[in-house]
Amino acid sequence: MRISKLLFVLVTVGVLAVSSDSRVEAASATSNLNVTASVGANCTISTATVAFPAYDPVVANASTNDDGTGSVIITCTRGTAATIGLGLGANASGSQRRMKDATTDYLNYELYQDAGRATVWGTTGAGLLSPAAAPDKNPRTFTVYGRIPSAQDVPAGSYSDTVVATVNF
């Protein structure tokens, strides 16, 4: 009986020793996950009307031009270089911009890049406005300087034109 008791104690101690000493070790491995994206150059464009004061061919504008302003607003991806062009309008005759009334009468005008009204705003060459690359994604506003030349002999009425503004990037 002693031997069986001794054997029982030894077996129990052995089982406990084996079970407390046996460890399951976890293994691991690593790998790099690459993450990529591309940001494309993009711009949007909008405008605010060039609004001229009332044109008076008899007194106020008989010898003085009628000047007005509007604006072109572009929003571009930071760092994007863009140019802005203004078309001749829907009523142009050759390179002369013209507003039209409800019938067949026209009022000549021009659009410029500068307050001195020296650089005509067009769609090619020096006529394109070329601002610096976008410093950030915030909208940038560029003034459009308009002029209706003095001494035009036109009837009373409401004159208008539609000019296409284009941002190239």
C-alpha positions in Angstrom: 0.0 0.0 0.0 2.8 2.3 0.7 4.3 1.8 -2.7 1.0 2.4 -4.4 0.6 5.6 -2.3 4.1 6.6 -3.1 3.5 5.9 -6.7 0.3 7.9 -6.6 2.0 10.9 -5.1 4.9 10.7 -7.6 2.5 10.5 -10.6 0.5 13.4 -9.3 3.6 15.6 -8.8 4.9 14.6 -12.2 1.6 15.5 -13.9 1.5 18.9 -12.1 5.2 19.6 -13.0 4.6 18.7 -16.6 1.4 20.7 -16.9 2.8 23.8 -15.2 6.0 23.7 -17.3 4.6 23.0 -20.7 4.0 26.3 -22.5 2.5 26.9 -25.9 4.4 29.6 -27.6 2.8 31.9 -30.2 4.6 32.8 -33.3 4.3 36.0 -35.4 5.4 37.4 -38.8 5.2 40.9 -40.2 4.9 42.5 -43.6 4.6 46.1 -44.8 1.4 47.3 -46.2 1.9 50.0 -48.8 -0.7 52.8 -49.0 -0.9 55.0 -52.1 -3.1 57.8 -53.5 -2.9 60.2 -56.3 -4.2 63.8 -56.3 -5.1 65.2 -59.6 -4.9 68.8 -60.7 -8.4 70.3 -60.8 -10.0 73.7 -61.1 -13.5 75.1 -61.1 -14.6 78.5 -62.4 -17.5 80.8 -61.7 -18.2 84.5 -62.5 -19.9 87.6 -61.2 -21.6 89.9 -63.7 -19.8 92.9 -65.2 -22.4 95.5 -64.3 -22.0 98.9 -66.1 -23.6 102.1 -64.9 -26.4 103.4 -67.2 -24.9 104.5 -70.5 -25.8 108.0 -71.5 -24.7 108.7 -75.1 -26.0 112.3 -75.0 -24.4 113.8 -71.9 -22.4 111.6 -69.5 -20.9 109.3 -72.1 -20.8 111.6 -75.0 -17.0 112.0 -74.4 -16.4 109.8 -71.4 -16.1 106.0 -71.4 -18.5 104.0 -69.2 -16.5 101.7 -66.9 -17.7 98.7 -64.9 -16.3 95.6 -63.2 -17.2 92.0 -62.6 -15.1 89.0 -61.6 -13.9 85.5 -62.4 -13.5 83.1 -59.5 -11.3 80.0 -59.8 -10.7 77.3 -57.2 -7.8 75.0 -58.0 -5.8 72.1 -56.4 -2.8 73.6 -54.5 0.2 74.0 -56.8 -1.9 73.9 -60.0 -1.0 76.4 -62.6 -3.9 77.7 -64.6 -4.8 80.3 -67.3 -8.1 82.1 -67.6 -9.6 83.1 -70.9 -12.7 85.1 -71.8 -14.4 84.5 -75.1 -15.6 87.3 -77.5 -19.2 86.8 -76.5 -22.3 85.8 -78.3 -22.7 89.0 -80.3 -19.1 89.7 -81.5 -18.4 91.2 -84.8 -14.9 90.0 -85.7 -12.8 90.8 -82.6 -15.3 93.5 -81.4 -17.3 92.5 -78.4 -20.9 93.8 -78.5 -24.0 93.7 -76.3 -27.3 93.4 -78.1 -30.7 94.8 -77.2 -34.1 93.0 -77.8 -34.0 93.9 -81.5 -30.9 94.4 -83.7 -29.0 97.2 -82.0 -25.5 96.7 -80.6 -23.5 98.5 -78.0 -19.7 97.9 -78.3 -17.7 97.1 -75.1 -14.4 95.5 -74.1 -13.1 93.4 -71.2 -9.6 93.9 -69.7 -7.3 92.2 -67.2 -6.1 95.4 -65.6 -7.5 98.5 -64.0 -5.8 100.7 -66.6 -7.7 98.8 -69.3 -4.6 98.3 -71.4 -4.6 94.5 -71.7 -7.7 93.0 -73.5 -8.8 89.8 -71.9 -9.1 87.1 -74.5 -8.5 83.4 -75.1 -5.0 83.2 -76.5 -1.5 84.5 -76.0 -1.2 87.7 -73.9 -5.0 87.8 -73.8 -5.0 84.9 -71.3 -4.7 85.8 -67.7 -1.9 83.7 -66.1 -2.0 84.0 -62.3 0.6 82.3 -60.1 0.0 78.6 -59.2 -2.7 78.1 -56.6 -1.2 78.6 -53.1 -4.0 76.5 -51.6 -7.4 75.2 -52.5 -9.3 78.4 -51.5 -11.1 80.4 -54.2 -9.2 83.2 -55.9 -11.1 86.2 -57.4 -9.8 88.1 -60.4 -11.5 91.4 -61.4 -12.8 91.8 -64.9 -12.5 95.5 -66.0 -15.1 96.4 -68.6 -15.4 99.5 -70.7 -18.1 100.8 -73.0 -16.4 103.4 -75.3 -17.9 106.9 -75.3 -19.9 108.5 -78.2 -21.8 105.5 -79.4 -25.1 106.4 -81.1 -27.5 103.8 -79.8 -31.2 103.7 -79.0 -32.5 103.4 -75.4 -33.0 99.9 -74.3 -31.5 97.0 -72.3 -28.3 95.5 -73.8 -26.6 92.3 -72.8 -24.1 89.7 -73.9 -22.9 86.3 -72.7 -19.1 85.6 -72.5 -17.7 82.2 -71.9 -15.1 82.1 -69.2 -12.6 79.2 -69.3 -10.0 78.0 -66.9 -7.2 75.9 -68.5 -5.1 73.7 -66.2 
